[in-house]
Amino acid sequence: MRRLGALLAVAALGCGGGQRNEDFIPPEAAARAALEKYLAAWKRGDKSQTVPDTQPPVLVADELRAKGRTLSEFAVLGPVPADAPWCFAVRLTLGNPHEEVRERYVVVGADPIWVWRYDDYIMITHWEHAMPAEKKAKK
């Protein structure tokens, strides 16, 4: 029993690691570069969750892209205040249907780095989710 207690104590000490929230906030240049790499990949038509050829890996959560919207142009306008470590305003020219919009993207993490569309980030951080459309009863 003593061995089990000692083992659990050692395991608990190893899990702490002394990491802070700040350890998971990339520098501004790295955050912006991750966002630009994601947007460039989307513009090329890449739909994978992990942006190709990124180190550390860049992972994406973006409902606009998930809905089949294409991206023909983008411009990262710069950092904006938000309830997130790094948030950037971006101008997007979308297809399916054609539309120009301004969105905000949050960038967090160290390895991997996550790029979230701001609305998706807020939904997940507040444990909310989009409700599926009601299915019509089959006749």
CYANA upper distance limits for C-alpha pairs under 8 A (distance plus 0.5 A):
  1 MET  CA      5 GLY  CA      6.82
  2 ARG  CA      6 ALA  CA      6.62
  3 ARG  CA      7 LEU  CA      6.49
  4 LEU  CA      8 LEU  CA      6.63
  5 GLY  CA      9 ALA  CA      6.68
  6 ALA  CA     10 VAL  CA      6.72
  7 LEU  CA     11 ALA  CA      6.64
  8 LEU  CA     12 ALA  CA      6.57
  9 ALA  CA     13 LEU  CA      6.80
 10 VAL  CA     14 GLY  CA      6.76
 11 ALA  CA     15 CYS  CA      6.86
 12 ALA  CA     16 GLY  CA      7.33
 13 LEU  CA     17 GLY  CA      7.93
 19 GLN  CA     23 ASP  CA      6.80
 20 ARG  CA     24 PHE  CA      8.07
 21 ASN  CA     25 ILE  CA      7.76
 23 ASP  CA    109 GLY  CA      8.47
 23 ASP  CA    110 ALA  CA      7.68
 24 PHE  CA    108 VAL  CA      6.86
 24 PHE  CA    109 GLY  CA      4.88
 24 PHE  CA    110 ALA  CA      5.55
 25 ILE  CA     85 PRO  CA      7.00
 25 ILE  CA     86 TRP  CA      8.21
 25 ILE  CA    107 VAL  CA      8.44
 25 ILE  CA    108 VAL  CA      5.85
 25 ILE  CA    109 GLY  CA      5.99
 25 ILE  CA    110 ALA  CA      7.03
 26 PRO  CA     30 ALA  CA      6.49
 26 PRO  CA     31 ALA  CA      6.23
 26 PRO  CA    107 VAL  CA      8.33
 26 PRO  CA    108 VAL  CA      6.98
 26 PRO  CA    109 GLY  CA      6.81
 26 PRO  CA    110 ALA  CA      6.43
 26 PRO  CA    113 ILE  CA      8.27
 27 PRO  CA     31 ALA  CA      6.67
 28 GLU  CA     32 ARG  CA      6.59
 28 GLU  CA     86 TRP  CA      7.79
 29 ALA  CA     33 ALA  CA      6.57
 30 ALA  CA     34 ALA  CA      6.62
 31 ALA  CA     35 LEU  CA      6.84
 31 ALA  CA     86 TRP  CA      7.66
 31 ALA  CA    107 VAL  CA      6.20
 31 ALA  CA    108 VAL  CA      7.93
 31 ALA  CA    113 ILE  CA      8.46
 32 ARG  CA     36 GLU  CA      6.66
 32 ARG  CA     88 PHE  CA      8.34
 32 ARG  CA    107 VAL  CA      8.44
 33 ALA  CA     37 LYS  CA      6.58
 34 ALA  CA     38 TYR  CA      6.72
 34 ALA  CA     58 VAL  CA      6.87
 34 ALA  CA    107 VAL  CA      8.29
 34 ALA  CA    113 ILE  CA      7.89
 34 ALA  CA    115 VAL  CA      7.85
 35 LEU  CA     39 LEU  CA      6.72
 35 LEU  CA    105 TYR  CA      8.25
 35 LEU  CA    107 VAL  CA      7.72
 35 LEU  CA    115 VAL  CA      6.83
 36 GLU  CA     40 ALA  CA      6.51
 36 GLU  CA     76 VAL  CA      7.94
 37 LYS  CA     41 ALA  CA      6.64
 37 LYS  CA     51 VAL  CA      7.73
 38 TYR  CA     42 TRP  CA      6.73
 38 TYR  CA     51 VAL  CA      6.41
 38 TYR  CA     58 VAL  CA      8.01
 38 TYR  CA     60 VAL  CA      8.01
 38 TYR  CA    115 VAL  CA      8.23
 39 LEU  CA     43 LYS  CA      6.61
 39 LEU  CA     74 PHE  CA      7.70
 40 ALA  CA     44 ARG  CA      6.82
 41 ALA  CA     45 GLY  CA      6.96
 41 ALA  CA     46 ASP  CA      5.81
 41 ALA  CA     47 LYS  CA      8.42
 41 ALA  CA     51 VAL  CA      7.21
 41 ALA  CA     52 PRO  CA      8.10
 42 TRP  CA     46 ASP  CA      5.61
 42 TRP  CA     47 LYS  CA      6.99
 42 TRP  CA     65 ARG  CA      8.20
 42 TRP  CA     70 THR  CA      7.88
 42 TRP  CA     71 LEU  CA      6.82
 43 LYS  CA     70 THR  CA      7.49
 43 LYS  CA     71 LEU  CA      5.30
 43 LYS  CA     72 SER  CA      6.17
 43 LYS  CA     73 GLU  CA      7.51
 45 GLY  CA     70 THR  CA      7.69
 45 GLY  CA     71 LEU  CA      8.32
 46 ASP  CA     51 VAL  CA      8.50
 47 LYS  CA     65 ARG  CA      8.08
 47 LYS  CA     66 ALA  CA      8.48
 49 GLN  CA     59 LEU  CA      6.03
 49 GLN  CA     60 VAL  CA      5.77
 49 GLN  CA     61 ALA  CA      7.83
 50 THR  CA     57 PRO  CA      7.16
 50 THR  CA     58 VAL  CA      6.19
 50 THR  CA     59 LEU  CA      5.01
 50 THR  CA     60 VAL  CA      6.98
 51 VAL  CA     57 PRO  CA      7.49
 51 VAL  CA     58 VAL  CA      5.93
 51 VAL  CA     59 LEU  CA      6.71
 51 VAL  CA     60 VAL  CA      8.01
 53 ASP  CA     57 PRO  CA      8.31
 54 THR  CA     58 VAL  CA      6.56
 56 PRO  CA    110 ALA  CA      7.95
 56 PRO  CA    111 ASP  CA      5.85
 56 PRO  CA    112 PRO  CA      6.11
 56 PRO  CA    113 ILE  CA      7.31
 57 PRO  CA    111 ASP  CA      7.04
 57 PRO  CA    112 PRO  CA      5.43
 57 PRO  CA    113 ILE  CA      6.75
 58 VAL  CA    112 PRO  CA      6.30
 58 VAL  CA    113 ILE  CA      5.32
 58 VAL  CA    114 TRP  CA      6.22
 58 VAL  CA    115 VAL  CA      7.57
 59 LEU  CA    112 PRO  CA      7.30
 59 LEU  CA    113 ILE  CA      6.72
 59 LEU  CA    114 TRP  CA      5.32
 59 LEU  CA    115 VAL  CA      6.68
 60 VAL  CA    114 TRP  CA      6.31
 60 VAL  CA    115 VAL  CA      5.40
 60 VAL  CA    116 TRP  CA      6.45
 61 ALA  CA    114 TRP  CA      8.21
 61 ALA  CA    115 VAL  CA      6.89
 61 ALA  CA    116 TRP  CA      5.34
 61 ALA  CA    117 ARG  CA      7.06
 61 ALA  CA    120 ASP  CA      7.55
 62 ASP  CA     66 ALA  CA      6.81
 62 ASP  CA    116 TRP  CA      6.42
 62 ASP  CA    117 ARG  CA      5.68
 62 ASP  CA    120 ASP  CA      7.17
 63 GLU  CA     67 LYS  CA      6.61
 63 GLU  CA    117 ARG  CA      7.96
 63 GLU  CA    120 ASP  CA      7.41
 64 LEU  CA     68 GLY  CA      7.58
 64 LEU  CA     69 ARG  CA      6.44
 65 ARG  CA     69 ARG  CA      5.62
 65 ARG  CA     70 THR  CA      7.35
 68 GLY  CA     96 ASN  CA      7.81
 69 ARG  CA     94 LEU  CA      6.83
 69 ARG  CA     95 GLY  CA      6.19
 69 ARG  CA     96 ASN  CA      5.88
 69 ARG  CA     97 PRO  CA      8.06
 70 THR  CA     94 LEU  CA      5.99
 70 THR  CA     95 GLY  CA      5.31
 70 THR  CA     96 ASN  CA      6.94
 71 LEU  CA     92 LEU  CA      7.50
 71 LEU  CA     93 THR  CA      6.47
 71 LEU  CA     94 LEU  CA      5.14
 71 LEU  CA     95 GLY  CA      6.63
 72 SER  CA     92 LEU  CA      8.33
 72 SER  CA     93 THR  CA      6.15
 72 SER  CA     94 LEU  CA      6.53
 72 SER  CA     95 GLY  CA      7.57
 73 GLU  CA     92 LEU  CA      6.44
 73 GLU  CA     93 THR  CA      5.51
 73 GLU  CA     94 LEU  CA      7.90
 74 PHE  CA     90 VAL  CA      7.36
 74 PHE  CA     91 ARG  CA      5.97
 74 PHE  CA     92 LEU  CA      5.04
 74 PHE  CA     93 THR  CA      6.70
 75 ALA  CA     90 VAL  CA      6.11
 75 ALA  CA     91 ARG  CA      5.67
 75 ALA  CA     92 LEU  CA      7.26
 76 VAL  CA     88 PHE  CA      7.43
 76 VAL  CA     89 ALA  CA      6.69
 76 VAL  CA     90 VAL  CA      4.96
 76 VAL  CA     91 ARG  CA      7.02
 77 LEU  CA     88 PHE  CA      7.48
 77 LEU  CA     89 ALA  CA      5.80
 77 LEU  CA     90 VAL  CA      5.86
 77 LEU  CA     91 ARG  CA      7.52
 78 GLY  CA     88 PHE  CA      5.76
 78 GLY  CA     89 ALA  CA      6.14
 78 GLY  CA     90 VAL  CA      7.95
 79 PRO  CA     86 TRP  CA      7.46
 79 PRO  CA     87 CYS  CA      6.06
 79 PRO  CA     88 PHE  CA      4.70
 79 PRO  CA     89 ALA  CA      6.72
 80 VAL  CA     86 TRP  CA      8.44
 80 VAL  CA     87 CYS  CA      6.12
 80 VAL  CA     88 PHE  CA      5.97
 80 VAL  CA     89 ALA  CA      6.72
 81 PRO  CA     87 CYS  CA      7.18
 82 ALA  CA     86 TRP  CA      8.33
 82 ALA  CA     87 CYS  CA      6.73
 84 ALA  CA    106 VAL  CA      7.08
 85 PRO  CA    106 VAL  CA      7.92
 85 PRO  CA    107 VAL  CA      7.80
 85 PRO  CA    108 VAL  CA      7.29
 86 TRP  CA    106 VAL  CA      6.02
 86 TRP  CA    107 VAL  CA      5.89
 86 TRP  CA    108 VAL  CA      7.36
 87 CYS  CA    104 ARG  CA      6.88
 87 CYS  CA    105 TYR  CA      5.90
 87 CYS  CA    106 VAL  CA      4.88
 87 CYS  CA    107 VAL  CA      6.96
 87 CYS  CA    118 TYR  CA      8.17
 88 PHE  CA    104 ARG  CA      5.91
 88 PHE  CA    105 TYR  CA      5.79
 88 PHE  CA    106 VAL  CA      7.07
 89 ALA  CA    102 ARG  CA      7.35
 89 ALA  CA    103 GLU  CA      6.39
 89 ALA  CA    104 ARG  CA      5.04
 89 ALA  CA    105 TYR  CA      7.13
 90 VAL  CA    102 ARG  CA      6.07
 90 VAL  CA    103 GLU  CA      5.83
 90 VAL  CA    104 ARG  CA      6.43
 90 VAL  CA    105 TYR  CA      7.87
 91 ARG  CA    100 GLU  CA      7.66
 91 ARG  CA    101 VAL  CA      6.34
 91 ARG  CA    102 ARG  CA      4.99
 91 ARG  CA    103 GLU  CA      6.96
 92 LEU  CA    100 GLU  CA      6.16
 92 LEU  CA    101 VAL  CA      5.85
 92 LEU  CA    102 ARG  CA      6.62
 92 LEU  CA    103 GLU  CA      7.84
 93 THR  CA     98 HIS  CA      7.75
 93 THR  CA     99 GLU  CA      6.35
 93 THR  CA    100 GLU  CA      4.91
 93 THR  CA    101 VAL  CA      7.04
 94 LEU  CA     98 HIS  CA      5.91
 94 LEU  CA     99 GLU  CA      5.66
 94 LEU  CA    100 GLU  CA      6.57
 94 LEU  CA    101 VAL  CA      8.16
 95 GLY  CA     99 GLU  CA      6.91
103 GLU  CA    117 ARG  CA      7.84
103 GLU  CA    118 TYR  CA      8.02
104 ARG  CA    117 ARG  CA      6.60
104 ARG  CA    118 TYR  CA      5.74
104 ARG  CA    119 ASP  CA      8.45
105 TYR  CA    115 VAL  CA      7.16
105 TYR  CA    116 TRP  CA      6.02
105 TYR  CA    117 ARG  CA      4.92
105 TYR  CA    118 TYR  CA      5.41
106 VAL  CA    114 TRP  CA      8.47
106 VAL  CA    115 VAL  CA      6.27
106 VAL  CA    116 TRP  CA      5.60
106 VAL  CA    117 ARG  CA      6.71
106 VAL  CA    118 TYR  CA      6.13
106 VAL  CA    121 TYR  CA      7.68
107 VAL  CA    113 ILE  CA      7.47
107 VAL  CA    114 TRP  CA      6.11
107 VAL  CA    115 VAL  CA      5.16
107 VAL  CA    116 TRP  CA      6.91
108 VAL  CA    113 ILE  CA      6.27
108 VAL  CA    114 TRP  CA      5.80
108 VAL  CA    115 VAL  CA      7.29
109 GLY  CA    113 ILE  CA      4.86
109 GLY  CA    114 TRP  CA      6.33
116 TRP  CA    120 ASP  CA      6.88
116 TRP  CA    121 TYR  CA      6.12
117 ARG  CA    121 TYR  CA      6.69
118 TYR  CA    122 ILE  CA      6.67
119 ASP  CA    123 MET  CA      6.72
120 ASP  CA    124 ILE  CA      6.79
121 TYR  CA    125 THR  CA      6.55
122 ILE  CA    126 HIS  CA      6.56
123 MET  CA    127 TRP  CA      6.52
123 MET  CA    128 GLU  CA      5.26
123 MET  CA    129 HIS  CA      6.37
124 ILE  CA    128 GLU  CA      6.31
124 ILE  CA    129 HIS  CA      7.44
